[in-house]
Amino acid sequence: SSGINAEYGSVTALTFHPVTTHLVSGSKDCTVKVFDFTKANVKKAVKCLEEGAAIRSIAFHSTGDYMLMAMDHPIIRLYDYETLKCFVSSNNHAQHSLPVLAICWNTDCTMYASSSMDGSIKLWDGVSSRCVKTFSDAHAGADVTSVQFSRNGKYVLSSGKDSVVRLWEVTSGNVLNEYVGVTQQNHRTGAMFNHTEDLIIAPDEKGMAVGCWDARTAEPHPQLVTGHNNVIRTVAHSPTMPAFMSCSDDFRARFWYYRGI
């Protein structure tokens, strides 16, 4: 293992490139840095991009050719990863009205989703970057802190600072399920599917635990007691096995493996 300490502000976004051996980080210092984790000098960035606002979220196209970026700004950036040339939607009126908090592609990258402090979720054409649908007031006017597509692209999972996790149908824009029982009011903690998409998990700020629900029925399972002694900022579930990571303000990351809940 090797530590990378090359940012001058808190690291707020981190993702692996889907094809190369690159790790890409975004920071509150408004920079995006690319590290090759196979190199001996891994701590030295091989690419650096300076933006005009703090970075919130980074998402790669499945080919690795393009990189979406959300920051403390209403307009989403799409970058050519090789040239770092920037593209934005030509329709300014379709953009968010407040900073974008999260962004993600669907599985085949024909569409991407964004969520914002303006309380909305927007769906965008993956080729033209044209906004094709807006879910306004998605979380009762609260910040929408995370979005994730289901594998088949038919549904979007979102969380907000109203402490409700919602499952949306993409075609109709209807809410299919609401998952309640955790507190998410102060931090951008998020929610996500497990590897089979049978379960939904989300951190609970108040109990410093992880909430869990049946994805289809919204029936809650007992919360997972994590042992963290401060707020859990994020969870990341494995795409292939019953395991996830929890990361907390207690300066600890914990790895969890479960056989059933």
C-alpha positions as CSV (number, residue, x, y, z in Angstrom):
1,S,0.0,0.0,0.0
2,S,1.1,3.6,-0.5
3,G,-0.3,6.9,0.7
4,I,-1.0,9.7,-1.7
5,N,-0.8,13.2,-0.1
6,A,-0.8,15.7,-3.0
7,E,-3.8,17.9,-2.3
8,Y,-3.8,21.3,-0.5
9,G,-7.5,21.0,0.4
10,S,-9.8,18.2,1.5
11,V,-10.2,15.4,-1.0
12,T,-13.9,15.4,-1.9
13,A,-14.0,13.0,-4.9
14,L,-12.1,9.9,-5.7
15,T,-12.5,7.3,-8.5
16,F,-10.5,4.8,-10.5
17,H,-10.2,5.1,-14.3
18,P,-12.1,2.1,-15.8
19,V,-9.3,1.1,-18.2
20,T,-5.9,2.4,-17.1
21,T,-4.0,2.3,-13.8
22,H,-5.0,5.8,-12.9
23,L,-6.6,7.1,-9.7
24,V,-8.3,10.4,-10.0
25,S,-9.0,12.8,-7.1
26,G,-10.9,16.1,-6.8
27,S,-10.4,18.5,-4.0
28,K,-11.7,21.6,-2.3
29,D,-8.7,23.4,-3.6
30,C,-10.4,23.3,-7.0
31,T,-7.9,20.8,-8.6
32,V,-8.3,17.4,-10.2
33,K,-5.2,15.2,-10.0
34,V,-4.4,12.0,-11.7
35,F,-2.1,9.4,-10.1
36,D,-0.7,6.2,-11.6
37,F,-0.7,3.8,-8.7
38,T,1.7,1.3,-10.4
39,K,4.5,3.8,-10.5
40,A,7.2,4.1,-7.9
41,N,6.6,7.8,-7.6
42,V,2.9,7.3,-7.1
43,K,2.6,10.4,-5.0
44,K,3.4,12.6,-8.0
45,A,0.4,13.5,-10.2
46,V,0.8,12.6,-13.8
47,K,-2.0,15.1,-14.8
48,C,-3.4,18.1,-13.0
49,L,-6.5,20.1,-13.9
50,E,-7.4,23.4,-12.3
51,E,-11.1,24.3,-12.0
52,G,-12.9,27.4,-10.7
53,A,-14.7,25.7,-7.9
54,A,-14.4,22.9,-5.4
55,I,-14.9,19.5,-6.9
56,R,-17.9,17.5,-5.7
57,S,-18.1,14.3,-7.8
58,I,-16.3,12.6,-10.7
59,A,-17.6,9.9,-13.0
60,F,-16.0,8.1,-15.9
61,H,-17.6,6.9,-19.1
62,S,-17.2,3.1,-19.4
63,T,-14.6,3.5,-22.2
64,G,-12.5,5.8,-20.0
65,D,-12.5,8.4,-22.8
66,Y,-14.7,10.9,-21.0
67,M,-15.0,12.2,-17.5
68,L,-18.0,14.0,-15.9
69,M,-17.4,16.5,-13.2
70,A,-19.7,18.1,-10.7
71,M,-18.5,21.0,-8.5
72,D,-19.6,23.9,-6.5
73,H,-21.2,25.4,-9.6
74,P,-24.5,24.7,-11.4
75,I,-23.0,23.7,-14.7
76,I,-21.8,20.1,-15.3
77,R,-18.4,19.7,-17.1
78,L,-17.6,16.9,-19.5
79,Y,-13.9,16.4,-20.2
80,D,-12.1,14.5,-22.9
81,Y,-9.7,12.5,-20.7
82,E,-6.8,12.5,-23.1
83,T,-6.9,16.2,-24.2
84,L,-8.7,17.6,-21.1
85,K,-10.8,19.6,-23.5
86,C,-14.0,20.7,-21.7
87,F,-17.6,20.5,-23.0
88,V,-20.8,21.8,-21.5
89,S,-24.5,21.6,-22.5
90,S,-25.4,24.2,-25.1
91,N,-28.7,24.9,-23.3
92,N,-27.9,27.0,-20.2
93,H,-31.6,27.2,-19.2
94,A,-31.6,23.4,-18.7
95,Q,-28.7,23.5,-16.1
96,H,-29.2,23.3,-12.4
97,S,-29.7,26.6,-10.6
98,L,-27.4,25.8,-7.6
99,P,-24.2,23.7,-7.2
100,V,-24.2,20.1,-8.4
101,L,-23.5,17.6,-5.6
102,A,-23.4,14.2,-7.4
103,I,-23.2,12.8,-10.9
104,C,-23.2,9.2,-12.4
105,W,-23.6,7.3,-15.7
106,N,-26.0,4.5,-16.4
107,T,-24.4,1.1,-17.3
108,D,-24.2,1.6,-21.1
109,C,-23.4,5.3,-20.7
110,T,-26.4,6.4,-22.9
111,M,-27.5,8.6,-20.0
112,Y,-26.2,10.3,-16.9
113,A,-27.9,11.7,-13.9
114,S,-27.1,14.7,-11.6
115,S,-28.3,15.9,-8.3
116,S,-28.1,19.4,-6.9
117,M,-28.5,21.8,-4.0
118,D,-31.4,23.2,-5.9
119,G,-33.4,20.1,-4.9
120,S,-33.7,18.6,-8.3
121,I,-32.5,15.5,-10.2
122,K,-31.7,15.8,-13.9
123,L,-31.3,13.1,-16.5
124,W,-29.0,13.9,-19.5
125,D,-28.5,12.3,-22.9
126,G,-25.1,10.6,-22.8
127,V,-24.1,11.7,-26.3
128,S,-25.5,15.2,-26.7
129,S,-25.5,16.2,-23.0
130,R,-29.1,17.5,-23.6
131,C,-31.3,17.5,-20.5
132,V,-34.1,15.0,-21.1
133,K,-35.9,15.0,-17.8
134,T,-36.0,16.9,-14.5
135,F,-37.4,15.6,-11.2
136,S,-38.1,18.9,-9.5
137,D,-38.4,19.2,-5.7
138,A,-37.2,15.6,-5.5
139,H,-36.5,15.7,-1.7
140,A,-39.0,18.2,-0.4
141,G,-36.8,21.1,-1.3
142,A,-33.7,19.7,0.5
143,D,-30.3,19.2,-1.1
144,V,-30.2,16.0,-3.2
145,T,-26.9,14.4,-2.1
146,S,-26.6,11.3,-4.2
147,V,-27.8,9.6,-7.3
148,Q,-27.3,6.0,-8.7
149,F,-28.7,4.1,-11.6
150,S,-29.8,0.5,-11.3
151,R,-27.9,-1.8,-13.6
152,N,-30.7,-2.1,-16.1
153,G,-31.0,1.7,-16.2
154,K,-34.7,1.7,-15.5
155,Y,-34.4,3.2,-12.0
156,V,-32.6,5.9,-10.1
157,L,-31.8,5.8,-6.4
158,S,-31.4,9.1,-4.6
159,S,-30.9,10.5,-1.1
160,G,-31.4,13.9,0.3
161,K,-31.1,16.0,3.4
162,D,-34.7,15.3,4.1
163,S,-33.5,12.0,5.5
164,V,-35.4,10.0,2.9
165,V,-34.0,7.6,0.3
166,R,-36.1,7.4,-2.9
167,L,-36.3,5.0,-5.8
168,W,-37.5,6.6,-9.1
169,E,-38.7,5.1,-12.3
170,V,-36.7,6.8,-15.2
171,T,-39.4,6.7,-17.9
172,S,-42.3,8.1,-15.8
173,G,-40.4,10.1,-13.2
174,N,-42.6,8.5,-10.5
175,V,-41.3,7.6,-7.0
176,L,-41.7,3.8,-6.6
177,N,-40.4,3.4,-3.0
178,E,-39.3,5.5,-0.1
179,Y,-36.8,4.2,2.5
180,V,-37.0,5.9,5.9
181,G,-35.4,5.5,9.3
182,V,-32.0,7.1,9.0
183,T,-31.0,10.7,9.7
184,Q,-29.2,12.6,6.8
185,Q,-29.5,16.3,7.4
186,N,-26.0,17.8,7.7
187,H,-23.6,15.8,5.4
188,R,-23.6,14.5,1.9
189,T,-23.7,10.9,3.0
190,G,-25.7,9.2,0.2
191,A,-27.3,5.8,-0.4
192,M,-26.6,2.9,-2.7
193,F,-27.6,-0.5,-3.9
194,N,-25.9,-3.7,-2.8
195,H,-24.2,-6.0,-5.3
196,T,-27.5,-7.8,-6.2
197,E,-29.7,-4.7,-5.9
198,D,-31.9,-6.6,-3.5
199,L,-30.9,-4.2,-0.7
200,I,-30.4,-0.5,-0.2
201,I,-27.9,0.8,2.3
202,A,-27.4,4.3,3.7
203,P,-25.4,5.8,6.6
204,D,-27.3,7.2,9.7
205,E,-25.7,10.4,11.0
206,K,-27.5,10.2,14.3
207,G,-26.8,6.6,15.2
208,M,-23.5,6.3,13.5
209,A,-24.9,3.1,12.0
210,V,-25.8,1.9,8.5
211,G,-29.5,1.6,7.6
212,C,-30.6,-1.2,5.3
213,W,-33.9,-1.9,3.5
214,D,-35.4,-4.5,1.1
215,A,-35.2,-2.7,-2.2
216,R,-38.5,-4.0,-3.5
217,T,-40.7,-3.7,-0.4
218,A,-38.9,-0.9,1.4
219,E,-39.1,-3.1,4.5
220,P,-36.3,-2.0,6.9
221,H,-33.7,-4.5,8.2
222,P,-32.0,-4.0,11.6
223,Q,-29.4,-1.2,11.3
224,L,-25.8,-2.4,11.1
225,V,-23.9,-1.2,14.2
226,T,-20.6,-0.1,12.8
227,G,-18.5,0.8,15.9
228,H,-17.7,4.2,14.4
229,N,-17.7,6.9,17.1
230,N,-18.3,9.8,14.7
231,V,-20.4,10.6,11.6
232,I,-20.2,8.1,8.7
233,R,-19.6,10.2,5.7
234,T,-19.9,7.6,3.0
235,V,-20.4,3.9,2.3
236,A,-19.1,2.1,-0.8
237,H,-20.5,-1.4,-1.7
238,S,-18.6,-4.0,-3.7
239,P,-20.2,-4.6,-7.2
240,T,-19.6,-8.3,-7.0
241,M,-19.7,-9.6,-3.4
242,P,-21.6,-9.0,-0.1
243,A,-19.2,-6.5,1.3
244,F,-18.9,-2.7,1.8
245,M,-16.6,0.0,3.2
246,S,-17.7,2.6,5.7
247,C,-15.7,5.8,6.2
248,S,-16.1,8.1,9.2
249,D,-15.1,11.3,10.8
250,D,-13.5,9.2,13.4
251,F,-10.6,8.8,10.9
252,R,-11.3,5.2,10.3
253,A,-12.4,3.2,7.3
254,R,-14.0,-0.2,8.1
255,F,-14.5,-3.2,5.8
256,W,-17.7,-5.3,6.3
257,Y,-18.6,-8.7,4.9
258,Y,-22.0,-10.2,5.4
259,R,-23.7,-13.4,4.4
260,G,-27.3,-12.2,4.7
261,I,-29.3,-9.6,6.6
